[in-house]
Amino acid sequence: MSTREPMSQVRERTANELPEGDVSTAAAAPSTLLFAVATGVIILNLFAPQTLVGIIGPSLGFSESGAGLVAMSSLLGYAAGLFFLVPLADLMENRQLVLRMLLSALVMAIAAAFAPTGWSLLIFLFLLGAACSAIQILVPIAAAMAPPEHRGRVIGNVMSGVMIGILVSRPLASLFADLWGWRSFYAISAVTLALLAAVLALRLPERRPLVSASYGALIGSLFQLLYEEPVLRLRAFTAALMMASFSLFWTSVALRLAQPPFSLGQSGIALFALVGAGGAAATSVFGRMGDKGWTRTATLVAHSIVLAAMALAAWVGGIRSGHPIALLILLGVSAVMLDVGVTGDQTLGRRAVNLLKPEARGRINGLFVGIFFLGGALGSALAGTAWNWGGWIAVCAAAAVFGLIALVTAFSARA
């Protein structure tokens, strides 16, 4: 295929697996944009509960500490999907698998919008999160379409969509909740997922797996891959620690912003959450650093940024009087720094694991992202406990501990 071959011709190769590096970076540009938008739309459902815990919890009878379960359930479901659904990408044709998972997510979003009790909502959000793991089938397709020397850049561009979706999910959810109640977010999400499924049904190229095995053997091979691939173990572990810091901060910051000197309502919290979207710009930068062979240095920089962000957030959040606008700006700076550090680590990690075994890319991606989302679920679950124990300072301290462990681990690995 020439470097100028259009997307329509890529779709005509339905009888064969989409080979590695089959499309140049230039030719794949429209596809990369499509993948970035798709992953950004899907992931909205995973992080919206973080900013809605203060509303959903009381409305469905959860205590302040138990409200963290709302934010945890979708992340835990996502991790389960990564372990048990994403490996199917190495067994089934990817396009049909993605579309089926999107339809399942659509049904669960509708169910969440009408959930009658707190526990039913947790179940629906868990299943919604599992279906949203379709994201990690789309990312390997994008990686397979790029030549190895540009793979970090392409993954970084697609991850920009993921990170923008993560960061925009909170202000969007807050805005919809302020206007029409928290259930409106899931109703609107269902409509968006339906539109996305229709677009992907027309545009998404087919990609057939390289291996032929039973589902049981495929799942069993996950442990073997973890054992055989030290890079996968290292990157998944540090990414999990980074995600725990991320979730601790963003699950708790709405509670801090509602207190003096900020005293923000839901709309103000939505605007604050929007500033974190600036961190998405780091994906392409860190992807390029990985392509240049600077992976270890860039990783240590990313972890150090997270530690600095938590130190700044703890200092600003500990001030109970002063000019609220100036303090809000400083807290916003800490949020952007946190998002830059977490995004950088994840982008470098994705690049590293996507260069391992092409025939196991679905399983490797599932393992990598599943493990780091377990870290995110842990951070969300600990947020309520840390807040009740020591308030905002305890939240920042816990997030910093995760960041410090990641930094020490990456430094000790020397790889």
Secondary structure, DSSP 4 states (H G I P E B T S, - for coil): --TT--HHHHHT-TTS---TT-S-TTTTHHHHHHHHHHHHHHHHHHHHHHHHHHHHHHHTT--TTTTHHHHHHHHHHHHHHHHHTGGGGGTS-HHHHHHHHHHHHHHHHHHHHT--SHHHHHHHHHHHHHHGGGHHHHHHHHHHTS-GGGHHHHHHHHHHHHHHHHHHHHHHHHHHHHHH-THHHHHHHHHHHHHHHHHHHHHPPP---S----HHHHHHHHHHHHHH-HHHHHHHHHHHHHHHHHHHHHHHHHHHHTSTTT---HHHHHHHHHHGGGGGGHHHHHHHHHHTT-HHHHHHHHHHHHHHHHHHHHHHHT--SS-HHHHHHHHHHHHHHHHHHHHHHHHHHHHHHTTS-GGGHHHHHHHHHHHHHHHHHHHHHHHHHHHHHHHHHHHHHHHHHHHHHHHHHHHHHT-
